């Protein structure tokens, strides 16, 4: 697609100048009919240069102001609008119509077959005033306060001034069918809705700054103990309790002496080993008895009487100790 080249008069804050008209080698019949209709004095239109001269002079006239559309806007900020039960009364007192007017700056019927319009200074001033006095107040009231709010609001107004002065509406060259006397005209075929939507899009609301990102602290996942490192999961004493050392079954001494094995050549070894084991049992039993005596001193002839169950238990322990000692001497 070829680059769009507009004249200097189409730039922002530029003064109005002569319209730039470029026609093709063959003039469209509708353009010839339009120019004949609007000219009070009959002019020859037999060639492309004659059409170009006539169209340029007509559109460059100071009275050649086009009405693009109209926009209804409130007369005052929202807090100052009149409240009434009758919607018609509210509409009459609270709203006004802004006429969007423009003039032609460029006609290209060769490469793009388009016509370009630029807003008049009066229209730009009306839009800027509405944006500053009404729209900015409403959009500021609808947002919460933050430190740089006034600065951003002022920047928003400056950006709107730039956008309004840069605004150029491009449409098909067939829009020139709405041309009237003295070069004025009105958009036809619903093109006014396009202009209204584009003008409305220039009113950008004031947006608060985005919230600060919340940094989530991701804690590392706990490292599960390895199955090969058992001591970090179970204490060593538990492991030894779960897995007792292996004992040769032929070295286990029975609980009662066997008459058959009494004459064996290794009888002395078995008797000494059994006595050693039983002595260990006896030490454990004596320790338990000492604990009982420290809790109940009746055994030592003090003024504490044992209950029948306690005495029976203690007597059984003593008999058991005697029996163990007797068995160890066999």
Secondary structure, 3 states (H helix, E strand, C coil): CCCCCCCHHHCCCCCCCCCEEECCCCCCHHHHHHHHHHCCCCCCCCCHHHHHHHHHHHHCCCCCCEEEEEEEEECCCHHHCCCCCCHHHHHHHHEEEEEEEEEEEEEECCCCCEEEEEECHHHHHHHHHHHHHHHHHHHHHCCCCCCCHHHHHHHHHHHHHHHHHHCEEEEEHHHHHHECHHHCEECCCCHHHHHHHHHHCCCCCCCCCCCCCCCCCCCCCCCCCCCCCHHHCCCHHHHHHHCCCCCCHHHCCCCCCCCCHHHCCCHHHHHHHHHHHHHHHHHHHHHHHHHHHHHCHHHHCCCCCCCHHHHHHHHHHHHHHHHHHHHHHC
